[in-house]
């Protein structure tokens, strides 16, 4: 009867090998079953449960920050355990030993300890295969980490740079307001061009290496989801309010933005409409929209259309990315920025606080011009 153990042993080894190859060697923008179970079903709910026991947002963030690293380490551990048990089940009938001895021999071979071995030819072949597998998987995992953190660094550099342009947490109207207040509104097209490339990079890296989705920004109020949403909202607002003045780069970043979000949603199996109608309803409320328009008016952003005239155009752009962005912000417990949807714990919106513009002529910043950060 022990020979029946060879079948599940082979299945476990082959399945683990396929998962490693699929994740580390030949990544594809498809659903990673093991990561979905580890990250989406185990780590994310557990970390969220522990974090939501804290009332303060910053205390929650300290716990949530461990989600990505824990998911990565657990994924590595499951691969090693899979090979370990699979080779043990294959050795058990071949060696004619007890299961405990087979497990010790599998571990000895996997980690190249050489403390337990068999002189039987078939068992020796399995020992060599286990040793080679252990070395190869550990080497791949070591090489995998720098790749992940390089992609993480590229993502976070642009998110950090956006803080000065769009506030903290980032908000679309604030981005346009600050560019107007600093006399750079005519150069916002350059920003959209940079974010077009950034968005494509995030789509490529986060669909091929979905574990990056669980890695959070160092600052609790920063998030790649909020940053992308702010850029897309600012482009949608600009194109809706001033279609003649808005740069063509705004259309391009919007297109790559909602296409990238749909790719990520497909990998995560988030329900979404792949081709919404421009007249479909959006979740951002009229009160939220008017608050954004008021911010633009305070900053003196020129508008070719009134807020009422621009609303259907803005909603037609936003319907392409809003539902996915809201689902990601909620699922990843991003900071509750304006226009980013509700959160699980019902925490209120965190508005970018006002920053007084202090100058040598006005050291107390009592003038009319104020910025937000």
N, C-alpha and C positions, 0 to 999 in steps of 0.2 A: 504493500500500500504506500510505502514511502516514495516509490517512483512517481506516484501521482503528484508529489510536491514539485517535481521538476517543471510541470506545466505552469503553475502560477509563478514559480521562480523565474522562468524565461519571460513570462508576460511582464512581470514587475521590472526586470532588467531592461527589456526592450522599451517598455513604456517610459522608464526613467531616462534612458538614453535619448529617446525621441524628444522628451521634454527639454533636456539640456541642449540638444542640437537646435531645437525650435527656438529656444530663448536666447542662447548665447552665440551660436555659430551662424545660423541662417534665420535671422529674425524676419518676420513678416507681420504686416498690419492685420493680423487676425486674432481671434479670441484665444488667450492663453488660459486653458482650463485650470491648471494648477495654480497659477497666480490669481485667477478669479476666486478660487476657493480660499487660498491663503490670505490674500489681501482684502477681497470683498466680503468674504463670509466669516473670516476669523479675526484678522487683525483690526480692520476698520471698525466693525461693530464693537469690539472689545475696548479699543482705545477711545472711541466716542462715548461709550457707556461710562468709562472712568472719568473722562474729561468733563462730561456734563454733570457730574456730581459736584463740580466746583462752580461757584457762582460768578467769580470774577473772570472776565474774558482772558486776561493774561495768564491766569492760573490754568485755564482750559488749554491754552496754546502750549504751555510747557509740557502737557501730557500728549497732546496731539502730535507734537514734533517727533515723538518716538515711533509713530506709525510706519513711516517709510523704512527706516533702518531695521525695525523688528520684522517687517514683512520680507525684506531682503534676506536677513539672516535665517528666518524660518524657511524660506524657499530653498536656500542653500542646504540647510539641514535636512529637509525632506528628500532632496535628491540623493544625498549621501545615505540616508536611512533606507531609501528604496533600493539602491544598489546593494547595500549591506544585507538586507533581508533576502533580496532576490538571489544573490550568490549563495547565501546560507541554505536556502531551499534547494538549490541545484546541487550543493555538496552533500546534503544529508543522505540521499540514497546512494550516491556514487561512492562515498567513503565508507559506507556501512557503519556509521557511528551514530551517536545520539544527536538529537537536534541541538543540544547545548554545545557539543563539541563542534558541530558544523557552524554554529554562530561564531564561536571563538576563532575557527579557522578562516571564516569569511572576513572578520575584523582584522585578523593578523595579515591577511593578504591585501585587503583594501588600503590599509594604512602602512603597508610594507614593513611590518614589525618583525616578521619571521619567527614568531614565537610558537606558532602552530602550523604544521604542514603535514601532508600525506604523501606517501611514496607511490600511490596509485597513479597511473599515467593520466586517466581522465580527470581525476581530482587535481593533479598538478596543472593540467591545462586550464582548469577553472580558476585555480589560484593565480596563475599568471594573468589571466583575463581580468580578474578582480584587482590585482595590483596595478595593471596598466590603466584600468578604468579609474581607480582612485586617484592616481597621479594626474591623469588627464583632466578629470572633473575639477580637482583643486586648482590646477593651473588655469583652466578656463574661468573659474570663479574669481581668481586673483586678477586676471586680465579684464574681467567684466566690470569690476568696481571703478577703475579709472575712466572707462568709457561712460559709465553712468554719471560720474561726478563732472566729467567734462561737459556733457549735455546739460546737467543741472546748473553748472556755472554759466554757460552761455544763456540759459533761460533767465537766471537771476540777475545778471548784469543789466539787461535791458529793463527788467522790472524795477530794479533799484534806481536806474536813471530816470524812469518815468515819475518817480516820487516828486521831484522838483517841478515837473510839468503838469501833473494831474492830481496832486495832493496825496494825502495818506489817511485813509485808504483812497485809492484812485477812483476818480469819477469823471465821466465823459464831459459834462458841461464845464467842470473845473479846468480841464485841459484846454478847451477853447478860450476860456476866460483868461487864463494865465498867459497864453500866447498873445492875446489882444493887449493885455496890460503891459506886457514887456515889448510890444512892438514887433512880435515875431509871427503874427497870424499868417502873413504871406509866405512864411517858411514852414508851415505845418505839413506841407506836402512832403518835405524831406523826412519828417518824422514818420509819416505814413509809409514812405518807401522803406525805411529801416524796419518798421514793424511788419511789413509784408514779408520780408525775408525772415524775420524772427518767427512769425506765425508758421511759415512753411517748415522751419527748423523744428519747432515744437511739435507740429503734426507728425513729422517724420520720426523724431526721437521718442515721443510719448506713445505712439502706436506700435512701434517696434520694441520698445522697452517700457511696457505699461507700469512697471514698478515706480517709475519716475513720478507718476501721478500722486503717489503717496508721500513724496518728499515735499516738505513745506518750506516756505521762505524763512530766512533767519528772523525777520521782524514779524511780530504777530499781526500787524495790520497790512502786510504786503501779501500778495497772492498773484500767481500767474493768471488765474482765471479772472480776477478782478481787473488786472492790468489789461488783458485782452479785451474784456468787456468795455472798459473805459475808452480804449482806442476806437473800438468799433462804434460805440455810441457817439463819440465826438465826430467821427466821419459821417455817420448817419444824420446827426444834427446839422452839420455844416452843409451837406448836400441838400437837406430839406429846407433849411432857412435861406441859404444863399447859393442856389444851384449854378449861377453864373460865375461866382467867385471861387467856389470850392475846387480844389485841385483834383485832377484825374486820379492821383494816387489814392484819394479817399475811396473811390469806387473799387480800385484794385485791392486795397487792404480789406474792404468789406467782403469782397468775393472770396479771397483766400481765407478770410476769417471764418465765415460760416461753413465753407467747405471743410476746413480743418476740424472745426468742432463736430461736424457730422462724422468725419473719420474716427475721431476719438469716441464719439457716442456709439458708433458701430462696434468698436473693439470692446467697449464696456457694456454693450447690450442695453444702452439706455434707450427707451422708446422715444422716437422723434419722427416728425414728418419730414421726409427727405425733399419735398417740394411744396412748401406751404404757399397758399395764395396771398397776394399782397393785401387783400381785404380781410384776412383772418384776424381775430382779436389778439391783442397783446396783453401781457400781465402788468406792465408798468401803468400806473394809474394817471388820470388827468392831473391830480394834485401833485404827484411826483414830477410829471412833465412840466407843469407850470413853475415848480420850484427851480428846475433846471433852466428854464427860459429866463426867470428872474435873475439868476446868477449871471447869465450872459448879458442881460440888459445892464446890470450893475457894472460890469466890466467894459461896457460900450462896444460889444461885438456887433458889427453891422449886419443887418438882416434885410433881405430882399422880400421876404414873405412875413406875414404875421404869424404868431404862434398857432392860431387856429388853422391858417392855410397850410402851415408846414406839418401839422400833426399827422394827416393821412400819409404823407410821404415818409415821415420818420417811422411811423408804425409799419409801413410796407417794407422798410429796410430791416427793422428790428425783429420782425416776425421770423426772419431767416435764422437768427442765432439766439434769441432770447430764451426759449425753453431749455435748450441744451446748456447754456451758460448758467441758468438758474439751478438746473439739476446738478451740475458739477459743483457750483458754489455751495449748495446745500449738502451734497454728498461728501465733499472734502472739508466741510466746516470752515469755509473761508470767512474772513472778517465780514460782518454785515454792513457792507458799504451801501451807499445810496444806489438805487436802481439795480440791485443784485438779488432780489427775491428774499423770501423768508428763510429762517434757519430753524433747525430742529428744536432748539431750546427756547424759541420765541424771543430771543434777545433783540432789543431795539436797534435801529439803524445807527451806525457810528458815522457822523458827519465829519468831513475834514475840518478841524478847528481853525479859527481865524488866526492869522499871523500878522502882527502889526509891522508895518513897513517903517522901521526906524532909520533915520538918516541924520547926518551931522546937523542939518537945519531943523530937524524935528526928532530929537532923540527919544521922546516919549511915544512917537508914532500916533499923534493925535490928529493927523491929517485925514483927508477923506479916502485916500488910496490905501487899501488893505489887501493883503494876499492871504491865501489859505495854504496849509500844509498838513 
